[in-house]
Every structure is written in structure tokens, then in C-alpha cells.
Amino acid sequence: MNRTTRIAAGAAALALLISGCGGGDDDAGGGGAPEAGSLEGESLELAAVFTGAEQEALEAVLAAFSEQTGAEVTFTSTGDDIATVLGTRIAGGDAPDVALLPQPGLLKQFVEDGSLTPLGDDASAAVDENYNEVWRELGSVDGELYGVWFKAANKSTVWYNTGAFEDAGATVPEDFDAFVDTLGTIADSGITPLSVAGGDGWTLTDWFENVYLRVAGPEMYDQLTAHEIPWTDPSVITALETLAELWTEENVVGGNAGAQQVLFPDSVEAVFSAEPSGAIVYEGDFVAGVIGDATEAVVGEDADFFPFPSIDGSPESVVGGGDVAVALSDSEGTQALLAYLATPEAAEIWAELGGYISPNENVDTSVYPDDTTRAIAEALVGAAENFRFDMSDQMPPAFGGTPGQGEWALLQNFLADPTTVDATATALEAAAAEAYGA
């Protein structure tokens, strides 16, 4: 199906949605859903961090909404500093109607500030119909639903150079023990197995989160995220010991010291350049974009991925991120747009264009443009109850999101010397206690 046809299909689906879901609670903001075309003359603004191809794809989604309802929707790119941009506009009484926020912490912050309107009946019903409960919980504060998770990222993908695997006689590992064996097989072939972006602390938090989710399980992951258990807990010690088993001098491109200078894009290029220095790089589904932009490797041929491996029989799990649509104004058009963004038809418009993963369970995965993207999306949706949002994105920024301090800096130190398990756990707990105000 081409782009024009997909937009038309989305508009048709929206017609069914807005003509069949009326009669909600006016106080909740979702009552009286408009008939097709009844938003004619209404203007809406949606703000998000997206630029370039992502902006164009989202604008195609908004075009389907406009075609059906008659509402004019303007897109505004905030750039990466969306919290500051929105905060300034809210304070000035000039907030956009809808925003896509990249962190659940921002959603909670704006709810606590009184800046957000809860989802109305129609949008809430669409979330219930199309999303796993974990996404409703991530979009809620104190049991009230405020957000539609429209875009997601699967950060549990391990990318490998297929030629390097073939040359080494290595196979895709089925679990963590096999993963360790695979690293040894690759090292024996004469190429260093792992490219680690130690120069970017955020990549190391992603490493930790994937290991921790698998050794401790989702409930303890939630407890550590909220600092309900200390970073000196035995589960953290186990996770650090597991990372130390991977981050050895022999396994890491450039050694433990050299990895401190490697930034994320360079870590990908090291594996997929014409003369690779590594065979494997861990990071999210967005690695595919770096491969396409910075190397001649072809995803699905020269480059492929496998899910982050199970540890001691842990179930299929995914650590991820995403962008949640929220209402900054309380209008019929705002609620109609949020209801539309919760439908599979809206997601399928962007899915077909590529560079996108939807957490919506009812999206037709055949619309994804290639087998690799399809597999990544299916893994994310399939993880269901074992999906957890990026831990560091839910923590106070002073601990989980600031270069040169907190978790970023301490895990960089640990990569430099993975023998310091107990000392690292103690330092993490001290930094977390300060950031959480304990």
C-alpha cells in the first residue's frame, strides 16, 4: 500500500472512530466526539522533538487526521530540550495543544505542575483496546491516564557483523552462556568481539538495565528504579558481576581504557565499517539508522541483530523508550487527536514509511518496510508484561541522566576497571541517595 492509500485508510478509520465513540463524560474531556468534518476551522498544534524524516512521517499521520476532521494541525519541533521549551511556553500561556514527551518523568512533572488534561473517554478506550496494560501504567499518574504512547524504541537489540560471524564460525547465541561462548569464538578468530561506547555514559546505563531486568526480574527493576531498594542490593551486585564477565580487556575493542574514548556512533562504525575492528555492538533499534547513514553495510544482509540474551532462564524481556502524546489544552479537537493517535491505523501510516516502532498491539506488522524492523517491533510487543521503560530516564537527572556524574560516570569508571564491583555498588548507592533526597 502506498503512502497516499495508507493516509486514506487512516482517515477512513478515524471516521469510524469519531462517529462511533460519542457520548463520553464531558468532565473527562472525551464526551461528544465529533462527526466527520465537524472540526472544520479548528486549529491545533502538536509539538515534539522530531526533525527531518521523523517530522515528515509524523506530518503524514497528522495529514490523515486533518483530511477526515477538517482540523488544521501544525507541527512544531522543539529540539532535544523539549522540557525547557514546553515549560517556557506553558508559563507564557502559549502551550501547544498536544505534545509528544520522550520520558515518563516529564509526563509526571507536567501532571504535578497542573499542565496536563487527562485523556477523555474515547482516547482512554482506544488505549484499552490497543495497548498492553504496561503502556497504560506508563501513561498514568496516580491511576489517572494522561498519555498515549505513540512511538517506541526497543533497546534490547544486539547487532552483529554477519561476515565476522561467518568467518569465525560463530552462531547467534540463544542465552547468556552461549553469548559468552560466542565472544570467545570470535576472539579466537582474530577480531575483538565487543564494541562498547564507553565515552557515552548513557549506553552503559542501557547495558546495566538489560542485564538487571534479566537477573532480577521486572518487579525488582521497578523497585530499583524508584530507589525502594539500595544499589548495594545483592541483585545489583549480580548484575555488575555479569557485566564484568563481558567487559574484559580481551572482549572490548580498544581494551577497557580505550573504550572510554568511544562515542556511540563510532562504536557502530567500528563493527560495520569496511575494515571492522569489532564484531558486535549493543544498543537499541536506532543502531540500524547509524549503520545506514555512516557505513556501506546493509541491514538484513551485512548487519543483523539478536535479542539481548536470556540469563539463567529469564523470560523474553525488553528495555525500551518512547514518546507519549499528552494534552496541554482541553478541547474537543485535542481529545479527538489523542484518540486517533491511539489507533493502529495512525501508527501504520508511519510504520510503512520506516524508522518507527509502535507499541500498539493491533498494528499490522506486515506494513513495516523490512523483516528486521518487523522482528524488532514484534519483540517489543511480544515482551508484554516484561517490558520496562529505560530506568535512567525515570530517575532524577542528577543520578540517571547527566554526563560526568551519577550513574553515567560511575559506570564509565566500572568499565575502566570491572573488578570494582562492590566499590561501584557503594558509590552508586551514595549518588542515588543524594539525588533522591534520601
Residue, then its C-alpha position, 0 to 999 in steps of 0.5 A: m500500500n502506498r503512502t497516499t492509500r495508507i493516509a486514506a485508510g487512516a482517515a477512513a478509520l478515524a471516521l469510524l472512530i469519531s462517529g462511533c465513540g460519542g457520548g463520553d463524560d464531558d468532565a473527562g474531556g472525551g464526551g461528544a466526539p465529533e462527526a466527520g468534518s465537524l472540526e472544520g476551522e479548528s486549529l491545533e498544534l502538536a509539538a515534539v522533538f522530531t526533525g527531518a524524516e521523523q517530522e515528515a512521517l509524523e506530518a503524514v499521520l497528522a495529514a490523515f487526521s486533518e483530511q477526515t476532521g477538517a482540523e488544521v494541525t501544525f507541527t512544531s519541533t522543539g529540539d532535544d530540550i523539549a522540557t525547557v521549551l514546553g515549560t517556557r511556553i506553558a508559563g507564557g500561556d502559549a502551550p501547544d495543544v498536544a505534545l509528544l514527551p520522550q520520558p515518563g518523568l516529564l509526563k509526571q512533572f507536567v501532571e504535578d505542575g497542573s499542565l496536563t488534561p487527562l485523556g477523555d473517554d474515547a482516547s482512554a478506550a482506544v488505549d484499552e483496546n490497543y495497548n498492553e496494560v504496561w503502556r497504560e501504567l506508563g501513561s498514568v499518574d496516580g491511576e489517572l491516564y494522561g498519555v498515549w504512547f505513540k512511538a517506541a524504541n526497543k533497546s534490547t537489540v544486539w547487532y552483529n557483523t554477519g561476515a565476522f560471524e561467518d568467518a569465525g564460525a560463530t552462531v547467534p547465541e540463544d542465552f547468556d552462556a552461549f553469548v559468552d561462548t560466542l565472544g570467545t569464538i570470535a576472539d579466537s578468530g582474530i577480531t575483538p568481539l565487543s564494541v562498547a561506547g564507553g565515552d557515552g555514559w548513557t549506553l552503559t546505563d542501557w547495558f546495566e538495565n538489560v542485564y538487571l531486568r534479566v537477573a532480577g526480574p521486572e518487579m525488582y527493576d521497578q523497585l530499583t528504579a524508584h530507589e525502594i531498594p539500595w544499589t548495594d542490593p545483592s541483585v545489583i551486585t549480580a548484575l555488575e558481576t555479569l557485566a564484568e564477565l563481558w567487559t574484559e580487556e580481551n572482549v572490548v575493542g580498544g581494551n577497557a581504557g580505550a573504550q572510554q574514548v568511544l562515542f556511540p556512533d563510532s562504536v557502530e562504525a567500528v563493527f560495520s565499517a569496511e575494515p571492522s575492528g569489532a564484531i558486535v555492538y549493543e544498543g537499541d533499534f536506532v543502531a540500524g539508522v547509524i549503520g545506514d547513514a555512516t557505513e556501506a553495510v546493509v541491514g538484513e544482509d551485512a548487519d543483523f541483530f539478536p535479542f539481548p540474551s536470556i540469563d539463567g532462564s529469564p523470560e523474553s524481556v525488553v528495555g525500551g523508550g518512547d514518546v507519549a502524546v499528552a494534552l496541554s489544552d482541553s478541547e474537543g479537537t485535542q481529545a479527538l487527536l489523542a484518540y486517533l493517535a491511539t489507533p493502529e491505523a495512525a501508527e501504520i501510516w508511519a510504520e510503512l514509511g520506516g524508522y518507527i516502532s509502535p507499541n500498539e498491539n493491533v498494528d499490522t506488522s506486515v506494513y513495516p518496510d523490512d523483516t528486521t524492523r518487523a522482528i524488532a517491533e514484534a519483540l517489543v510487543g511480544a515482551a508484554e508484561n516484561f517490558r520496562f521503560d529505560m530506568s535512567d530516564q525515570m530517575p532524577p537527572a542528577f543520578g540517571g541522566t547527566p554526563g560526568q556524574g551519577e550513574w553515567a560516570l560511575l559506570q564509565n569508571f566500572l568499565a575502566d576497571p570491572t573488578t570494582v564491583d562492590a566499590t561501584a555498588t557503594a558509590l552508586e548507592a551514595a549518588a542515588a541517595e543524594a539525588y533522591g533526597a534520601 
